[in-house]
Amino acid sequence: MALTDTTVRNAKPKEKPYKLGDSGGLFVIVRPNGAKWWRLKYRFAGKEKSLSVGTYPDVGLQAARRRRDECRQLLARGVNPSDQRKAKHAASMDNTADSFETVAREFYESRLPNWKPLTSRMNLMRLEKHIFPKIGTQSITDVSAPDLLAMLQPLQEQEKFVTAHRVLTVCQQVFVHAIATGRITHNIAASVRPALTKATPTHFAAVTDPKEIGPLLRMLNSYKGSLVVTSALRLAPLVFTRPGELRHARWADIDLDAAEWRFLVSKTKTDLIVPLSEQAVAIFRDLHPHTGHQSWVFPGARNNGRPMSENAVLAAMRALGIPKDKATGHGWRATARTALQEQLDFPVHVIEMQLAHSVRDPLGTSYNWTEFLAERKAMMQTWANYLDRLRSETQT
């Protein structure tokens, strides 16, 4: 049965790579990291062979089929598609074997199996949009620090300082690959970073005045959209995890009877227990009949095989008239951090542990993720009761 673009797009990673077959020998391999590789199986000179025809979504289903058809036309003429590709590659590389673009693409291909799809797309975009047009044809041995600085100057002038630093990081990684493969002996990109304008840290908008928290909570509770988005809006202040962690919550990680949510913090790669207040458990229980049969607690509106997008929550907040300079999903962490210490007198180390920040004991050893669990459970319930009180007090 032939594939559809929807089937390929919705294919989910498993513990081991698996194949989805199309027609004419074309199939896609879905890897555990989510990467999807097109390959073509064919026979030449009595032997079975396979050929890579790109990665999805950079190469869509129709484009992969066109490449398959081109290969079949070669086979009909008695030409091995793999041999022709090698010959073309060799011819085109005669004078560019060590060009920056050649080395960069070699580096990109070597890292692709280990990158998440979004990381691979962003790095390829940086290479093709900002780097290759400026220094791609230069031999990597000839690229100088001034060349890199000149390449980054337009981004500096546009005050896209974060982008400039990220583009330079990709260059540094390419130079490391070039050193490892014997092309160069020195990473000149490292000397350029001090010349770039430092990116000013972005602080997420947050309400910290108790008088403003109540009205904001009332606005969130007035949202009349989908139950999934409504639940996320109401849970965000109660659990004050990072927005991405909330959106990616899985039912398998939530024990409503124990009132605990356990997951791996993506930013620090550490485990975290989020004690759930009575209010949070009630919201989860109301939502469970609607999404509990799925993996994600908050599935996407268009594709329930994926978690809800960040834009869903942001759009809801803007629809409620909450400007982005007033509050954000991430801002609840600062709200909780301030109020728990200044208004509710909880110890800083207990608050920081619940925020999944690194906290060390007097001997300098990081606390275990189960430390102060009783204290944190009491704190989360007190916090939920405090929010309820603020919400009701501001109505009088």
N, C-alpha and C positions, 0 to 999 in steps of 0.2 A: 504494500500500500504506500503510495507516494506521500511524502511529507507535506505539511503546510507550514507557512511562516509562523503561525500561532503555536503549532506543536513544538517547533524548534525554540521559539522564544520562551515558552512556558516549561521547557524541560528542566527539571531540578537536579542538582548534583546529588550523587550518592556516595557511599563510602569508597566504592571502586568505580573506575571509568566504565561507561557503557555506551553502546552504539544505537543510533536511530537510523534505519535505512531509508533511502529514497528510491530511486530507480536508476537503471543503467550503471550500477556499481557505486553510485554516490551515497555516502553516509556521513553522519556527523557523530563525533565522539564527545560526550559530555564528561568532563573531568571533575574530580572531587572538589577542586577550587572554583568550579562554576564556569571555567573556560570551555568554549565549544569550538572544536576543530573539524573543518571539512576535510574529508579524504575520499579519494577515488580508487576503487579496486578494479584491476583489469588484468588481462593475460597478454603476455608478449613472449614470443618464441617458446610457447608451451609452459611458461612459468607465471605463477600468480605474483602480481606486484601491486603496490599501492603508492599513491602520490598525494601530497598535501595540496589542497586547493584554497587555503585561506582559513580565517577564523571568523566566527559569527560574533557580533553583528556587523563587523567591518565588511564582510562578504555575506550578503544576504542569500536567501534560497535561490532566487532567480539568477543572481550572478554566479553562484556555485554551479547551477545547471548549465549556464553558458560555458563555463570553463570545462565542465564535464564533456559537453558536446564538442568543444574544440579538440580535446584530447582524443575523443572517439574518431574524429576526422583524421587525426594524425595516424591513429592505429590502422584506419582503413587504407592508408597509403603505405603502411609498413614501417612507420616511424614510431619509436618508443618515446612517449611524451616526456619521460624522465630524462632521457638522453638529450632531447632537444632543449629542455630547460637548462640542463647543465652546460650545454654548448653556448646558449644565449648568455647565461650568467658569466661564463668564462670570457666571452667576447666583450661584454660590457664592462668587465672588471679589469681588463688589461691595463688600463691607465688609472683606474680608481680603486685598486685593491685596498689602499690605505686612506681613502678619503674619509672625512669625518662622518659623512652619511653612511658609508659602507660599514664602518666600525660601529656606528650607533645602531644601525639596523641589526647587525650581528649581536650586539649586546641586548637589544630589545627582544630578539627571538630567543636568546638564551634564558631570559628572565620571565618570559611570557607564561610558561607553565606554572610558575610560583606566584604570579600576581593575581589579584582579584580582577574581574573584568573591568570595573571602574578604573582601577589603577592603571591597567594596560591602556585603556582608551585615553586617559588624561596624559600619560607620558607620551603616547604616540602623537597626540594633538600638540604638545609642547615642542616635540621634535619637528613636526612638519610645519607648524605655524610660525614658530619663533626662531628655530635653530637652523634647519636645513636651508631656508632661503638666504641666509647670511653667510654661513661657513660650511655648508654641506659639501661643496665641491673641493674645498681645500684639503690637502693632505693633513692628516691628524698631527703629523710631525711639525707642520708649519703653523698651526693655529697658535696664536699668542694670547697673552693676557689682555693686551689692548684690543684684539679682535673680539674677545668675549665681552669686554666692557662696552665696546661699540655696538655689539649685537643687543645688549641689554639696555642701552641708553633710551630707546623709544619707550620702553616700559617704565623706566625711571621718570622720564618727562611726563608720562601720563599718570604718575603717582601710583602705578600698579606694583608696589614694592613687594608684596607677597608673591605675586606671579614671577617677578624678576628673580627672587631667591629660589623659587621652585624650579624655574628653567635652568638656573645655574647648577642646582643640585643634580639635575639630569645630566648636564655636561660633566660634572664631576664623576658620576657613575660611569659614563662612557669612557672617560680617561682612565679610570681604574681598570676597566675591561681591557683597554689598549695596553696598559702596563702589564697586565696578567698574560696577554697574548704576545708580548714581546715587541710591540710597535714603538712604544715610547718608554722613557724611564722616569718621567716626572709629571705630576698632576698639576698643571699650571692653573687649573680652575680654582684651586684652594687659595691662591693669592689674590683672586678677584673679589671674593666675598667682602673683605673689609672696605672695599671701595663702594659697595652698594649702600643705599640708604636703608637703615633698619626699618623693618615693618613695625608699625605701632600696634601693640597688642589690642585686640578688639574686646571690649568688655560688654558682655551681654546686658541689655537693659533689664533692670530688676526693680521691683517695688520693695522698699525696706521699711517704710513708715507704716506702723500698724493701722493708722487712719486710712491708708490707701489700699491696704490688703483686702479689707472687707468688700468695698465696692467692686474691686477687680474680681473677687470670687463670685459675687452676685452676677456680674456680667458673664462669666464663664458658665454659670449654672442656667443662664437664660438662653443658651444656644439651643436651637430647634432643629439642628441637622441630624445626620445619621447617628444611630446608637453607638457605632464604633468610634466616631470622632468625638461625640459627646462624652463617652466614657474616658477617652484619652485626656480630654480637657480637664475633667474632674479629678482624674487620678494624678495628673502631673504635679499639682501642689502637695498632694498627700505623700507621694513617694520620693519626690525631688531627685530622681535619677537623671542622667543625661537624656535628652530627647530621643536620641537614636536607640538607647537602651530600652526605653519605654516602647517605642514603635516596634522594636524587634522582640518584644516579650513573647515567649512561647508557653502554651498551656502546660507543657511537660515540666516546666521549671517552677510552676506555681502550685503550692499545696495550700488550698483554702482551709482545710481542717486545721492545719498547723499554723495558718496565717503567716506563711513565709513565701518569699519569692527568691530563689537562688539562681544566680547566673554568673558567667564569666565576664568581667569588665573588659571590654574590648580595648580601651585606652591603656590600661595598666597590666592586662593579662593576669589579673588576680580574681579570685572568687569573691563574691559578695552575697550576703544575706540581707534582704530587705524585709524587716518585720512589717506585716500588714496590719494596719489599724482596723477596727471594726468597720469604719466608714469605707476603707479601701476594699475590704473583703466583700462588703455589700455591693459595691460597684462591679467587682469581678463576677460575683454570683449572678447579678442581673444580666451581664453580658454573656455568660457561659452558654446559655441555651441557644444563642445566636451564632457564636463562633467556636464553641467548645469542641465541635467535631473537626475542626481544622487545626493545623499546627500553630499558626499565628494567632495571638490574642486579638490583634488589630490588623486584619487582612485588608489588602488594598481594595478599593471600590471596583476597579476595572479588572483586576487580576488577583483573585483571592489566594493564589499560590505565592504571592509576595506580600510583605508587610506594607502597611499603610505608608504613603509617602509623607515626607516632612512637610510638603506644601499643603497637605490636607489640614493639619493643625494650624499652620500659619494663616491659611486662607480663612479658617474659622475665626481666628482671633481678629483678623482684619475686618471680617464681616460684622463682628460685634462692635466694631469701632475702636478697637484697642490698637493704637499706633505702635510701630516697631520700636520707637524710641521710648516707649512706656513699659512694655513687658514683652518677654520672649519665653519660649518653652524652657530654655536653659536658665532663664533668670530666676526660676523658682529655687534653684540651688543657692543662689546668693540670698534670696529672701529667707530661706530656712536657716542658712548659716548665721545670718545676723539676728533673726528673731529668737532662735533657740538659745543663743548665748546671752543676748542683751535683755530679752523679755522673759525667757523661761529659765534662765540660769543653769543650763546644762553644761557640763564640762566640755572644753574645746576638743579634747582627744576623742570623746564619744561622738561628737558631731562630725569630726573629720573622718572617723572610721566609717560612719554612715554615708558620707559623701564619696567614699571609696578613694580617699586621699591616703598617701603613705603616712603612717603614724608609727613612731618608734617609742619603745619603752626607755626608762632611764639609762639602760645599758646600750642603747643604740640599736636594738633588735626590733625589726618590724613586728607589730602585733599580728597574731593569727586572725583570719577572717571570722572566727567564731568568738573572739574576745568581746567582752562587754555586751553579749547578746541580750541578757536580761535588761541591762540598762537601756539598750537601744530599743527594745520592745516597748518599755515604759515611755521612752522619749517619743517614739512614733505615735503612740496613742495620745499622749499629752499634746503633741503637735496637731493631730487631727481635731481634738477637742478645742484647741485654741483657735484653729481656723473656723470651726463651726461658730464659736462665740463671736469672732470678728464679723463673720457673715451676718449673723443675726443682730448684733449690736448696731451695725451701720444702717439697719433698716428702721431704727427707731428715731 
